[in-house]
Amino acid sequence: MAWDFETDPQYQELLDWADKFVTEQVEPLDLAWPHKQFTPLEGSRREAIDPLKAQVREKGLWATHLGPELGGQGHGQLKLALLNEILGRSQWAPIVFGCQAPDTGNAEIIAHYGTEEQKKKYLHPLLEGELFSCYSMTEPHAGADPTLFTTSAVRDGDDWVINGWKFFSSNAATASFLIVMVVTNPEVSAYQGMSMFLVPTDTPGVKIVRNVGLYGEPDNEGSHALIHYDNVRVPAEALLGGEGQAFVIAQTRLGGGRIHHAMRTIGLAQKALDMMCERALSRETQGSRLSDKQFVQGYIADSYAQLLQFRLMVLYTAWEIDKYNDYKKVRKDIAAVKVAMPTVLHDIAWRAMQIHGALGVTNEMPFLGMVTGAAVMGLADGPTEVHKTTVARQVLRDYQPTTDTWPTEWIPRKREAAKAKFAEYLEAEVGNL
Ligand SMILES: Cc1cc2nc3c(=O)[nH]c(=O)nc-3n(C[C@H](O)[C@H](O)[C@H](O)COP(=O)(O)OP(=O)(O)OC[C@H]3O[C@@H](n4cnc5c(N)ncnc54)[C@H](O)[C@@H]3O)c2cc1C
């Protein structure tokens, strides 16, 4: 019976190597070059980081998000999950291992839907880690409901001309190209009338108006661009997949993207739990250590249980993706993971912060960044509420309404049925009395 929670020893060796390597070589990058991970490498940064990437390649752990059938060297989603939960604790680690969002999802859709020419131009350099990409879908007036998008592309001879506004286009400022979702046929439903284009960022008319930051980041130095596509002219070959295929492509992209965020979130939440435990064992107040107080023990127990449930949920979902090789079949569980993720990270980071007292809320500890990260996880790739409705709809598909006034499990009727079933024995019991 194949139902096993063990990692094969060879891969475990690689994971142990990755764990040590991330602690010793990669986590220091977060402090040496904070928030610079999506800036193309040059000068001293390239000198420091290229040798680290070379070590990852040597171990066969570079860019393992795509399987060989898509031009990568991946070992599947389950093994990626085990690796990503190590990488999740560092901002730089996904870059050093060539598997950072949003480039992973973008690579995946080009691998699935791109022409040979598009793969040569965009996918191969993406997988080499030499350029960055941006997924430009959300608009200032609409995010969760893509049917409201208005940015459009109109055919003009052999070209398409794109006009409109996009918001929260992460990493546009440093990306070499943008994947833009636009209306190409307003006459039909959005599900058939929207398409995706691959647009080099330096195309005339691509105007980055603001780089919006998260709370606390300096004005206009954030990673999330407001872009005005102002008569952006691209050739017909810039179309990704077929005309009208944007919704199908978006689902391919977001399925992978969501589960990869969840894998990394395990690592971040584990880091918060580790810090919580160290502090609880180290700090003394009112006659005993924090770890001896029942409230604190409650924080630790709840965090451990929450993380264990979430980790098993993510690993199981990753296993399902490998088994079915079709995101649609795993949609319910991917959405359930997406729903659970922000709460798990929020709760554990918040408790760890509380245990650290005043120090916990300072910029000398990472907790408020994690709490912001939890809020982001509840929005990026779709708000929690929308994913909850997906889970509920998928769960309800397996049920039927009853036509009876009383529920199927109504006890009086079931009791009568049980009595009738065992009448012979029940009568004998009465007879023996
Ligand atoms: C850090 C970060 C990075 C991002 N990166 C990108 C990116 O690279 N590219 C990109 O295109 N987008 C990106 N996004 C945008 C993200 O996809 C959107 O924020 C998300 O889809 C929600 O859209 P909105 O912000 O316009 O919220 P709205 O659509 O206005 O929704 C606002 C709120 O309304 C509620 N709501 C919405 N719909 C429903 C519903 N059906 N039922 C119940 N309640 C509902 C929810 O509470 C929701 O949070 C990013 C967002 C963040 C925070």
The ligand as an ORCA input file, in Angstrom:
! r2SCAN-3c Opt
* xyz 0 1
  C       1.329     42.231     -3.019
  C       0.403     42.023     -4.175
  C       0.932     41.661     -5.401
  C       0.094     41.532     -6.502
  N       0.655     41.231     -7.722
  C      -0.129     41.217     -8.823
  C       0.462     40.998    -10.106
  O       1.665     40.806    -10.238
  N      -0.340     41.079    -11.189
  C      -1.682     41.325    -11.107
  O      -2.334     41.361    -12.130
  N      -2.268     41.504     -9.885
  C      -1.519     41.472     -8.753
  N      -2.094     41.697     -7.515
  C      -3.512     42.055     -7.453
  C      -4.408     40.965     -6.895
  O      -4.546     39.917     -7.814
  C      -5.737     41.669     -6.574
  O      -5.493     42.500     -5.470
  C      -6.874     40.712     -6.250
  O      -7.267     39.973     -7.370
  C      -8.088     41.479     -5.705
  O      -8.428     42.526     -6.570
  P      -8.642     44.023     -5.981
  O      -7.445     44.365     -5.155
  O      -8.979     44.903     -7.115
  O      -9.840     43.873     -4.991
  P     -11.422     43.902     -5.357
  O     -11.682     43.067     -6.545
  O     -11.862     45.323     -5.375
  O     -12.001     43.204     -4.070
  C     -11.923     43.887     -2.812
  C     -12.471     43.022     -1.714
  O     -13.833     42.739     -1.958
  C     -14.173     41.468     -1.472
  N     -14.654     40.639     -2.583
  C     -14.280     40.691     -3.880
  N     -14.932     39.771     -4.612
  C     -15.754     39.112     -3.750
  C     -16.704     38.048     -3.886
  N     -16.923     37.447     -5.071
  N     -17.351     37.628     -2.778
  C     -17.128     38.212     -1.572
  N     -16.264     39.222     -1.393
  C     -15.568     39.664     -2.461
  C     -12.896     40.888     -0.873
  O     -12.857     41.193      0.501
  C     -11.825     41.645     -1.611
  O     -10.578     41.693     -0.898
  C      -1.294     41.769     -6.383
  C      -1.832     42.101     -5.115
  C      -0.995     42.233     -4.023
  C      -1.599     42.623     -2.716
*
